[in-house]
C-alpha cells in the first residue's frame, strides 16, 4: 500500500499572533514544518510527500520550492475543506494527513499509525491523545470528546482512503496514542515554549 503524506500548511495560524507564517515558526532555530518533513522522509511506509499551502502561507511555499518539496495551493478556507480539495485535485489514494505544527512526531510513530490503519481494514483512521496528557503538559485544547469514558483530543493526524473522499460518513478507526510527541502540537506561544523545553530536557515530563 503506497501512502502519500499530505502536510497541511495553509492555515492563518492566527492564535499565535505572530507575523511569521505558522509553518515557519522556529523551534531551536529550525522551522517547525522541517521537523515534520524530516520524520516523514524517514518513515518506511511513506512513499510521497505533498504540502498543502495557500495565499496565507506564501513564504512557506517559496521555501518548500527551494527544498524541492511538492506543494499544492489550496483555498485556505479551513482544514477539512483544504484537505478534501487537495485529495480530489491530486486524485490521491491512501493519504496520511498531518498538520505542520506537530514538530516532535517521529518516523517510528508515523509508521505505527500507518500499520494500525492497514490492520483496521477501515476507510479512515483518526489519531487522538488523552486530554489528561495535554493538560499535564500545559497545552491548549480547543476541542475534546469522549472515547470509552475518557476525554480525548484529536492529534491532527488522520489517514483516509482518498477514493472515498466524497462519502460523508466513512467507517473510521480511532487510534489512541499516549506519546507526548503526538500530543505536542503548536497552537500558541505557550505551546511553542513547552516544545522547546521538551527538546532541551529542561522540564520533567513524567506525566
C-alpha positions in Angstrom: 0.0 0.0 0.0 1.6 3.2 -1.2 1.0 6.1 1.3 1.1 9.8 0.4 1.7 12.2 3.2 -0.2 15.4 3.0 1.1 18.1 5.3 -1.5 20.9 6.0 0.4 24.2 5.9 -2.1 26.7 4.6 -3.9 28.0 7.7 -3.8 31.5 9.1 -2.2 30.5 12.4 -4.0 33.5 14.0 -3.8 32.1 17.5 -0.1 32.5 17.6 -0.4 36.3 17.0 2.9 36.4 15.1 3.7 38.0 11.8 5.7 34.9 10.8 3.7 32.1 9.0 2.9 29.3 11.4 4.9 26.5 9.5 8.0 28.7 9.6 8.0 29.4 13.3 11.4 28.5 14.7 11.9 25.7 17.2 15.5 25.6 18.3 16.4 27.5 15.1 14.6 25.4 12.7 11.1 25.9 11.2 8.5 23.5 12.7 7.5 22.2 9.3 11.0 20.9 8.7 10.8 18.6 11.8 7.6 17.1 10.3 9.2 16.8 6.8 12.3 15.0 8.2 10.3 12.5 10.1 8.1 11.7 7.1 11.1 11.3 4.9 12.5 8.7 7.4 9.2 6.8 7.7 9.3 3.4 6.0 5.7 3.4 4.9 5.6 6.9 3.3 6.2 6.9 -0.4 5.5 10.5 -1.3 5.2 13.9 0.5 3.0 16.8 -0.6 2.4 20.1 1.3 -0.9 22.0 1.1 -0.2 25.8 1.1 -2.4 28.8 0.4 -2.3 32.6 -0.1 -1.9 32.8 3.7 1.5 31.0 3.5 3.4 32.3 0.5 6.8 32.3 2.2 6.3 28.7 3.2 5.6 27.9 -0.4 8.8 29.6 -1.5 10.9 27.8 1.0 9.4 24.4 0.1 10.0 25.1 -3.6 13.7 25.7 -2.8 13.8 22.4 -0.9 12.2 20.7 -3.9 9.1 19.6 -1.9 5.9 19.2 -3.9 3.1 21.6 -3.0 -0.5 22.2 -3.9 -2.2 25.5 -3.5 -5.5 25.2 -1.7 -8.2 27.9 -0.9 -7.1 28.3 2.7 -10.7 28.1 3.9 -10.3 25.6 6.7 -8.5 22.3 7.5 -11.1 19.8 6.3 -12.1 21.7 3.2 -8.5 22.2 2.1 -7.7 18.5 2.8 -10.5 17.3 0.6 -9.6 19.9 -2.1 -6.0 18.6 -2.3 -7.0 14.9 -2.2 -9.5 15.4 -5.1 -7.3 17.7 -7.2 -4.4 15.2 -7.0 -6.5 12.0 -7.1 -4.7 10.7 -4.1 -5.5 7.2 -2.8 -4.2 6.3 0.7 -3.4 9.6 2.4 -1.7 10.4 5.7 -2.9 13.9 6.6 -0.8 15.7 9.2 -0.5 19.2 10.5 2.7 21.2 10.0 2.5 22.0 13.7 3.5 18.6 15.2 7.2 19.0 15.2 8.1 16.3 17.7 6.4 13.5 15.7 8.9 10.6 14.9 9.2 8.3 11.9 8.5 5.4 14.2 5.2 6.8 15.4 4.2 7.6 11.8 4.9 4.0 10.7 3.0 2.7 13.7 -0.1 4.8 12.7 0.1 3.5 9.1 0.4 -0.1 10.3 -2.6 0.4 12.6 -4.6 1.8 9.7 -3.7 -1.2 7.5 -4.7 -3.6 10.3 -8.1 -1.9 10.8 -9.4 -2.6 7.3 -11.4 0.7 7.6 -11.6 3.6 5.2 -10.2 6.1 7.7 -8.3 6.5 10.9 -8.1 9.3 13.3 -5.4 9.7 16.0 -6.4 11.1 19.4 -4.5 11.7 22.6 -5.8 11.7 26.2 -6.8 15.2 27.3 -5.1 14.5 30.6 -1.7 14.3 29.0 -2.2 17.7 27.2 -3.4 19.2 30.5 -0.4 18.0 32.4 1.9 19.3 29.7 0.2 22.6 29.9 -1.0 22.6 26.3 -4.0 24.4 25.0 -7.0 22.4 23.7 -9.9 23.7 21.7 -12.0 20.5 21.2 -12.4 17.3 23.1 -14.8 14.3 23.1 -15.4 11.1 25.0 -13.8 7.8 23.9 -14.6 4.8 26.1 -15.3 7.1 29.1 -12.1 9.0 28.6 -11.7 12.6 27.4 -9.6 12.7 24.3 -8.3 15.4 21.9 -7.7 15.0 18.1 -4.0 14.9 17.4 -4.2 16.5 13.9 -3.1 13.2 12.2 -5.5 11.2 10.0 -5.4 8.6 7.3 -8.1 8.4 4.7 -8.9 6.4 1.6 -8.8 9.2 -0.9 -11.0 7.4 -3.4 -13.9 7.7 -0.8 -13.4 11.4 0.0 -16.9 12.3 -1.3 -18.6 10.0 1.1 -20.0 11.9 4.1 -19.7 9.1 6.7 -16.7 6.8 6.5 -16.0 3.7 8.6 -13.3 5.2 10.9 -10.9 3.7 13.3 -9.9 5.8 16.3 -6.4 5.3 17.5 -5.5 6.4 21.0 -1.8 7.2 21.5 -0.2 8.5 24.7 3.1 9.6 23.3 3.9 13.2 24.2 5.4 13.6 20.8 1.9 13.2 19.3 0.2 15.3 22.0 2.5 18.3 21.5 1.3 20.4 18.6 1.9 24.2 18.4 -1.1 26.4 18.6 0.1 29.2 21.0 3.3 30.7 22.1 3.0 28.8 25.3 2.8 25.5 23.3 6.0 26.6 21.5 7.8 27.2 24.8 6.7 23.8 26.1 8.1 22.1 22.9 11.4 24.0 23.4 11.6 22.7 27.0 10.8 19.2 25.8 13.6 19.2 23.3 16.1 20.7 25.8 15.0 18.3 28.5 14.8 21.2 31.0 11.4 20.1 32.3 10.4 16.8 33.8 7.6 15.3 31.6 6.9 12.2 33.7 3.1 12.7 33.4 
